[in-house]
Amino acid sequence: MLDKKVKNKNAICVPYENSFIELPIFSNAEIIEMIPSYIEPLNDKQILHSIKNPVDNAPLSEIAKVKSNVVIILENATRPLDTSFIASLVVDELRQAGVVDENITFLFANGAHKDMEEYNYKDKLGDQFKHFRIINHDCKGELTNLGKTKLGSPILINSLVLEADLKIAVGTIEPHYGAGVSGGAKILFPGCAGLEWIFNNHSLKRGEFGEVDNQWRNDTEESAGKVGIDFLINAVLNYKQEIIGLYCGDWIKAHREGISLSLKASVAELPYKADFCIAGSSPFDLNFLQTLKSIAATQTVIKEDATYVMFTSCRQGLGNHRWLLDEIMLAERHKLNADYVSAMAEIIYSTHLSEDDLYSYYPKQVKLINNISKLRQMITSLDKPGSKGVVLPYSPITILRYP
């Protein structure tokens, strides 16, 4: 569960980039700050133990024997997992099995996101793997067609993945508005899928947070079943982005085992519908298209005429997501934005996002603030007697229910 802290006299601190923004003191409004409970991280020995003792699967050092074409599939820079330590343990297991470094490829599962760049490789892998083959998945690149799913998604998969005789998938499990939870098969679909698959899958009915049986995930797992994952490594993180659980082995069973911890670390009930919400988008604040997940998750538990404030760094600006920015999808979005009417006052605070970026995708009714002084003035105006607010410093990993 989440820690609920009532603060009437204390300053509010919300994560922003590598620091915190301290906001004005609230002396009149009732404030509930909801921060995920801190769960102690695993130590290095516990992480290694999880890899060596997989769920319903042979150890990696055994299944890697006589394998000559290994692909290690990793989440891209929009996800918070630091994969360098896990990757080093995986490579050690492969070397013990006799696999040489030349036969190991790291593939970043970009889905429809922008390609990773050199500095992203360093962030995710460090310098220790610079002599390895490192590839970006391209959703319009070399793909193999394996037919269609029951829900009509063309099963287009990165050919490099299909050709590998050992597929290792490294990712995270967290509540997700769409697939219910992330992790598991999502590393392949949409992570390594063709754009047409992504189009169809993302047009299906979304699953609510924590709801595993939904069209998005069912479509994903049917597709992944055609390709296979030989060894899954899925982490659950606390709000400090430390590993609190590691689930390895069978790509379905290990994934399912990790879901309860992920939900335990994030779900809580908000006792009232708030008059205002102040939310931080860390750790999904690299670009605005990622921040949309936080907005969708948190606006459902406040009043229709509430004031909603989102802090998001957006060092990549709007972001480059080929599904959301496809010409047809973008035209539909522009029409929706032109007709957009809301009683809610929506404010985005970002020091990197420009008006051109924001309003190329989002309604102009939404106000963009780039100046910290103006932000403080706006926050101060919310401090009214009888007003009730909620502060979500880590909104992407804080899943609120309204009783």
TABELHU-V953160 format. One line per field, one symbol per residue. ss: DSSP state (@ for helix, = for strand, . for the rest). phi: phi as a letter, one per 20 degrees, with the letter a starting at -180 (. if undefined). psi: psi as a letter, one per 20 degrees, with the letter a starting at -180 (. if undefined). A space follows every 50 residues. Layout:
# TABELHU-V953160
ss=???
phi=???
psi=???
This chain:
# TABELHU-V953160
ss=.=====.....=====..=====......=======.......@@@@@@@ @@..=....@@@@......======........@@@@@@@@@@@@@.... @@@======...=....@@@@@@@@.......====......======.. ...=====@@@@@..=======..==.====..@@@@.....=.@@@@@@ @@....=.......@@@@@@@@@@@@@...=======.....=======. ..@@@@@@@@@@@@..====...=======.......@@@@@@@@@@@@@ @==========.........=.....@@@@@@@@@@@@......=====. ....@@@@@.......===..@@@@@@@@@.......=====..@@@.== ==.
phi=.efdcecdddfddcgblebcdeegfeddfecdedcggfdfffefffffff fecfelbfgffefefmecbdddecfeffdefeefffffffffffffenee gfedceceefldefffdgffgffecmefdfeefccefdfdefcdedncef eneffdcgffffffebddddbcdbgbeqenbenmfffecegcefffffgf ffefffefgnefebfgfgffffffffdncfbdccdddefemefdbcccof fefffffefffffgecebdefbeeebcdcdefedcfbffffgfffffdff dcffdfdccdebflfemfocdfffdfgfffffffffffefcbffedcddb edfeffffefcdffffeddddffffffffgfeedgnecccdcgcffdcee ddf
psi=rqppopohjqqppppocjbqpprqppigqppppopppppprqrhhhghgh himrolqqqhhgiipjpinppopqqaiiqipoiggghhgghggghhijpq hijpppppnicjrqqqrghhgghhiaiijiirppqppoijboqppkbqrh jjppnoqphhghiqjoopppaqpqqpnfjgqaacihhgoigkrqhhgggg giirpqqrpiohnrgghggghgghhigqphopopqpqaijkqoiqpoqcp igggghhighhghhihprppirpqhqpoqqjpjmjhrhhhhhggghhhii jrqhkrppppppglhjchrnohghjqgghhghghgghhjppqiqoppppp ihprhgggiihqqihppppiphghggggghiinqpiqprppnhmhhkoop qp.
